[in-house]
Amino acid sequence: MDWYPLWNSLRIAAISSVLVFFLGILLAYYAARLSRVLKGILDVILTLPLVLPPTVCGYFLLLLFGARRPLGQWLAQWGIRFVMTWYGGVLAALVVAFPLMYRTARGAFESFDPTLAYSGQTLGLSNTYIFWRIRLPACRQGILVGTVLAFARALGEYGATSMLIGYTPGKTATISTTVYQLWRTNDDAGALRWVLVNLAISTVVLLTVNLLEDRQKRTVRR
Amino acid sequence: MSLTVEIRKKLAAFDLALSFSSAQGTLGLLGASGCGKSYTLKCIAGIETPDEGRIILDGRTLLDTAKHINLPPQQRHVGYLFQNYALFPNMTVRQNILCGLRREPDRARRQAKLQEVLQLLQLQAVADSRPARLSGGEAQRAALARILVSQPQLLLLDEPFAALDTHLRDRLQVELEALLEQLQQPAILVTHSRDEAYHLCRQIAVIDQGQLLTLKNTDALFADPGSPRAAVLTGCKNITPARAAGPRLIELPDWGIKLTTQQPVAPGLTAAGIRAHAFDPAARTNYHPVAFERPVEEPFEWTLPFRWQGQAPASQPVWWRVPKRDLTQPLPPGLGVDPEQILLLYD
């Protein structure tokens, strides 16, 4: 059995989750402090990929990054091509998974007690220290959940991925595109094998979350 | 400590315009909820910025909107004790206190100060607990410890007892007063409780709807609050319209009586106040017949609402409060007031 789709899916999901983690926290943090109108506009733009069909997201990505489009042509000068490459999958997963992280992280930031930050400031703590050592730990539940959801979404991404990078065995194949491809070519047994792999990964992810939550509850109680 | 505060801010409910300076001991800001007193504290700490204003602490300009000076909270050296104490939930008491010591570069000195404050505030037993495990009193002491080690020039106390059970409040008030005295720590206390203000503050500023009504020494304020609104905030239960009837005589139309006063009556008198404890059935002066209404029993006192014989029916009954052991049955036919106990109130 060729394990390339597993490896490819995992690296796409892992890299896009890391990017989503930082981007999501950054934008959620600033959005939580914006005025209502600006926040509403930003919200719509950043959450759109969550409600659009993934194929539509893929369509928009092709519009932007297609080989004959201005942005695609400009990037090609630097040897960067998102169409039909594995790292194009990172971009697709990033766009689709981002809203999950953004929404959960913003909720966590908004429920953060501002007096904690104020008291840190009056004690002379720098804003950077307050952000990393007080605000983030207090919001870690929401951020953790957001990251895991984003990772799971990135791992299972199909629509935008197949639009942008298609299915090339050993090059752009991911688990979900492989399942579809094998099933389409009447290889039911092969499809089932990848379905089981997918189930195994998802179970491990969910168990990890539960474990982390348990540990956090215990440390809070101690 | 010398502090000058002049701030203006358009708030949703009213315009805040306060200006006061204070030079001695603990200053109290007394006012009803939402009168702008907490907002004032936040401006002093640098958490909020007024539309315009000037704040000067011991000669250091913390804020001057005309000169575009606005120090961040980190550089103001002003400690702020929040109502909920704002302990960092992910850190132990020890780690929380060390947050207040980050300006101290020497590790050994940091540890020494930590031990010192743990002992001073009796926190050794809970030093490694997280805030969620602390009782209300312990949380308050931990928050105080964290602020005190940062050696603020001024300590701001924002309703520090509001989150505590009543039985803890009195004890912690005494403890806090002793601590501030011992450390010679200048402080400002924001409260809506006249008892807290009376116990803890040398001077009290009375604030109403964003305006300073008066700033006086505590004893002077309770003896002569000056205006009806300030009298209410110092806990005066009986306030009624009044007009001058002589150099030391006032007429109370709603109560249908005249009273002689110790203080000379000045022009502009609008009301008179008499504290519920001030009535005396044995008084010779200002004695008038009364009719009692249904009494209210408290653990150690009676509250006895009554009406003067000629009192207007639409007006509120007058309150007399008397310790149970001082009250003899049957109830007296009349009550008097010492002329010293009559508060003359002007607008």
Interface residues (C-beta under 8 A of the other chain):
Chain A: D113 T115 L116 Y118 S119 G120 Q121 T122 L123 G124 L125 S126 Y129 I134 P137 A138 T219 V220 R221 R222
Chain B: K42 A45 G46 I47 P72 P73 Q74 R76 H77 V78 G79 Y80 F82 N84 A86 F88 P89 N90 C99 G100 R102 R103 R130 A132 R133 A143 R146 I147 S150 P152
